[in-house]
Amino acid sequence: MIEAMENYTIKKMDSKTEITLENAGTNAARFVLYEICPGILFAFNEVNTGVLPKMTLQGATEDDCICTINYAASGTCGLYSSGGKYIYLRAGELMVSSEQAAHSFEYPVRSYCGIEIFIMREALAKKELLSFF
């Protein structure tokens, strides 16, 4: 589920998946993911470190995520996209993007809380899902 991270735990519960990343024995990050419906994931993100590696959802490729909607509740997050752009999200900002991280995420103030919605290609294949939205 996570690429290039050695110290992590994954807890799968009925409707959610909780991922905790550790750095030197402390919680560097915690992500709680909910699958709202096939192809639509909702995540609560808490980060307490300066840099995290790019992460991939289990069984997904970079092309599977067609769009993310991010809201930064507090802190800041930056990344270099695979298209060579630098994207920076500050507290109170909302971003809708199809850009993906090239290799890592940066947290200049070593603290970040936000929510993220992943829209996967799988969601577009479900016509009844699209009519619901």
Secondary structure by P-SEA (a helix, b strand, c coil): cccccccbbbbbcccbbbbbbbccccccbbbbbbcccccbbbbbbbbcccccccccccccccccccbbbbbbcbbbbbbbcccbbbbbbcccbbbbbccccccccccccccccbbbbbbcccccccaaaaaac
